[in-house]
């Protein structure tokens, strides 16, 4: 019989954009691949690709204790039904609840992918500290199974959970990002015309969207000529989502172009000159990897995840977090220095080829799957 791989991910679209090559790689290695996500328009694509789909009933907000308990029970039932040889958990809730479920069901091995610690590890105040304490306890429970490997995208998150006692160094693995298909993200010459500065992300305050708009206003005041565009949609399930009314106000003005969600992000970046992500914290942002693959210089923040996706002053510029003035200064430097942009873009492409090729990322995951199966 084929070994069974069960991948549990919050969102079907996220599975397709960030984990599909791993699932296809596992199928090529002989695994019977099952995918569990919430219902949504992207589920049909998952099914059309031939994966066995299971609807995952899990909430986004986490404000209803009974709903959270039911989510955990549903995942336990799923694990008993599928009985996977390898359970691959992606994003925070699947890691927490799936890890606990794995200890209550006949799951042989667990790969828990920590793609970021979430906004609760960035917020300040007494309430946030209390919630962090609860989440820390859940991490210790979820990652306590003997046959588990925890994949981190940056060393800061890895050390944070080691310090919490949630995982040992021996059970943790560092894999930078979810990889990029270098054949799909070609390194082209910059487009002619005005310099285009792009921020592509979910439109959240934690992604630095407000600082990006502030920087555009600062540069407009300095007389710097550039086109500033936002690519992405708000995320109503996230407490830091940009208000749609605010987005409409920006779109109605002449400072920021709001393109909405785009599935052809490679084309967006090839039509841009500079890619900006002033995020407050990340796992390892895929957009910066994609920007590098397209040969575009980047500006991002000196925070966990973001700084790990570039080579500072070689492939892009680092700025302090929540600092619109510094962000504006860095963008202006690249707007006015085409030679620097080109050299950083070429260095970024080389960095992507060396570090982020999707074949490398898939291969490392297959090695972890094999290890988990051998130790079951």
N, C-alpha and C positions, 0 to 999 in steps of 0.2 A: 504493500500500500504506500501511496505517496505520503510524505510528511506534511502535516497541516500547519500552515501559517495563518494566524488570525491577526489582522491589523485593525486596531480601534483608533479612530480619529474623530474629533468633534464634527468636522465639516467636510462634506463630500468635495467641494471645490478645492479646499486646502489639500486633501489627499491627491487630487489630480495635479495640482500645481507644485507640490513639494515632495510627494512620496511615490508617485506612480512609477518612476524608473526602478525603484527598489522592489516594488511589487512585481513588476515585469521581470526583473532580474531573478527574483526568487522563483517565479514560474519557470523560467528558462533552466533553473537549477533543479527542477523536478518537484517543487512544492505545489500543493493544492492550496491556492491563495483565497482566503476569505477576507472581506472588508466590511467593517461595521462603522457606519456614520449616521448622523441625523438624516431624516428625509429632506429632499431638496431637489432642485432642477438638475444638479450634476449627477444624481444617482443613476439616471438612464445611461450616461456615458460610462460609468463604472461597470454597469451590467453589460453594455454593448462590447466592452473589452474582454468579457468572458470571466470576470471574477464573480465568485459567489458573494452576494450582498445580504447583509443583515441590517435591518433598521435599528438604530441606536436611539433609545429614548433617554435623552440627557438634557438638562436645562443649561442655559447660558448664565443666568444671574446668580444662582446659588443662594437665593434669599429665603427659600422655603425648605426647612429641614426635612419635611416629609417627602418633598420632591427629590431632594438629594439622596435620601435613603432608598427611594424607589429606583433612582438611577443606578445606585450600587447593586441593588437586588437584580435589576435587569442585566447588568454586566455579569454577575455571578451565574445567572441562568444561562446566558450566552456561552460562557466558558464551559459549563457543564455539558451543554448541547454540542458544541463544536469539538471540545477536548483537544486543543491545539498542542502540537509539539513545541511551537514557538509562538508566543504572544507578543506582538509588537505594539507598544502603546505610544501615541503621539499627542502632544499638547497636554496641558496641566490636568484637566479633569480625568481624561482617560488614564493618565499615568497614576493619579491618586486612587481612583476607584478601581481601575483595572489591576493595579498592583495589589490592592487588598483582595479583590476577587480571585486573583491567582493563588492566594494563600488559602482560599476556601474552596478550591475546585481543582480538578485534575489537569492543571497546566504544567507542562514539563519545564519550560524555560521562558524567561521574560526579558525582552529588550525594552527598556523605558527610555524614550527620547525626550530629553529636557531641552526644548527649543527656546527657552526663556523662562524666567521665574515669574513673569507677570507683573501687572501694575501694583499689586498688593505689596511687593517688595520695594517699590519706589515711593509709596505714599508715607507721609509722616503723621504723627499724632497717636493718641492713646488707642483709638479704635483700630487703626491700622496695625499697631503693635500687637493688639490682642488677636486680630485675625491672623497675623503672621505666626503667632504662637500656635494657633490651631492648625494652620497649614503645615507648619514645621512638624508637628506631631503626626499629621497624616502622611507626610513624606517618609517619616521613619517607619510607619506601619507599611506603607505601600512598597517600599524598597527593601523590606526585610527578608524577602524570600531568599533561600540559599542560592538557587540557580538563577541569578539575575545579572544583567549588565546594564549600566546606565550610561547613555550616550549624551554628552554635553557638546554644545557648539562653541563655547568659549571657556577659558580657564577660570574666569571669575565666578561663573555659575557653578562650575565644578567644585571649586574650593569652598563656596558658600554652603553647599549641601554636605560636603565632607565635614566642615566645621560644625554643622548642625547635628552631626552624627547620623544623618539619613543614609549615607552610603560610605563605603570604604574606598580608598584609592585603588585597591585591587579590583574592585567591581565597577570602576568608572572608566570610560573611554572618551577621548576627545576626538571628535570628527567635525571639522570646520564646515558648517553649513550643510545644505541639502544638495549641493552640486549644481552644475549647469551644463547643458548640452552645447558644447562649443561649436557644433555644426549649425545649430539654430541661431546662435548669437554671434553673428559675423562682425568683424572689426573693419568698419568702413571709414572712409574720410569724413570729416565733419561736414555738415551741410553748409551751403553758402547762405548769406543773408544775416539778419540780426542774430545775436547769440541767444540761444534758447536754454533756459535754466528750468529743470524739471524736478519736482518732488513726486514720487510715485509710492503710494502706501495707502493703507486704510486711513481715512481722514480722522485721526485722533489727535487730541492735544498732546498725548505722550509721544507722538511721532514728530513733534516739533513743528506742526503746521502753523501755529500762531507766530512762532519765531520766523518762519519762512515768509509769511505775509509781512511781518514787521520789517524784515530785511529788504524785501522788495520796495516797501515804502521809503526806507532809508535811502536806498540806491536811486529811487526816483528823485528824491530831494537833492541828491548829489549830481544829478544829471547823467547818471550812468544809463546807457541804452541797452536794454535786454528784454526778452520776453520771458515772463514767469508763468509756469503752468503747474497746476495740480492734477494728478492722475490718480483716481480712486474714488471710492464712495465712503460716506459715513458708515459707522457700524453701530446701530441702535442698541445692540446687546452689550456694548462696552460703555462704562460710565464716563469715559473721557472723550466720547465721540463728539465731533464738531456738529453743532446745531445746523440742520438743513437750511434754516432761515438765514443763518450767517453765510452759508455757502452760496445761497442765491444772491445775497448782497454782493459778495465778491464777484460772482459771475456777471452781475449786472454792471459792474464798474469796468474800467479799462486798465487795471493794474494786474489782475490775476486771471489767466484763462483756466477754466475748470472743465477738464475733458471727461470727467466721470471715469467709470471703470473701463479699462481696456484689456482685452485678452492678448493683444499683439504688442506686448511690452518691448520686444526686441525692436520693432519698427519705431516705437515711441522714442527709445533711447538713441537709435540711429539718426532720428530727426532732431535730436537734442545735442547741445554742446557740453553741458555740465549737468551732472546728476547730484541732487542734494538730499540728504536725509539727516535732519537735526534731532534725531530721536533721543529720548531720555534714557533708554536701556533696551537692548535686544538680546536675542540668542545669538544669531549671526544673520543679518538681514540679507535675504535673497536678492533684493533689488540692487544692492551694492556689488554682489557677485556678477549679476547680469550686466550692470553698467560697466564693470571691468572687462567682461567678455566682449562687450561692444566697443571697447577702446575709448571709453569716456572718463575724463577726470571727474573726481567726486569731491564733495565737501560733506563731512559728517562730524559727529560729536565724539569727544574723547571720553566715551563711556563703554562699559562692557558690551561686547558684541560688535558695535560699530567700529571701534578701533581695531578689532581683530579681522575685519573684512578688507582693510587697506594696508598699504605700507606708507606710513606717514611721510609726507613731503616727497614721495616717489610716485605713488599712484593717485594721491589725493591729499587734501588738507584736513587737519583736525582742528575743531574749535571747541571752546568750553560749552557745556550744556546750558540751555536756557539763556543764551547770550546773543541777542539779535544783532548787536553792534559788531561783535566778532564774526558772526555769520555773514553779515553784509560785507565786512572787510575781505573775507576769504573769497566770497563770490566775485567781488569787484576785481580782486587780483587775477582770477582766472578769466573773467570777461575781457580784461584789458591785455592779457598776455596769451595770445594764440599759440605761441611756441611752447609755453609751459603746459597748456592744455594738451597739445599733441604729444609731448613727451610723457606726460602722466598717463594719457590714454594708452599709448603703446606699452608702457610699463605695466599698466593694469591688465592688459590682454595677456602679457607674459606671465603675470602673477596668477591669473585665472587658469591658464594652461597648466601651470606648475602645481597649483593647490586645489582647484575647485572642479576639475573635470569630473563629469558625472560618473564615468567608468570607475574612477578611484573610489568615490563615495559608495557606489553600489557594491564594489568588491569588498570594502571594509565591512559592510553590513552582512554580506554573505559569510565572511569569516566569523563574525559574532554569532550568526545563526548556527553555524557548524559547531562552534565551541559550546553553545548552550545545549545542543542536541547530544554532544559527546559526554556532557557532564550530567545529563538527566538521570 
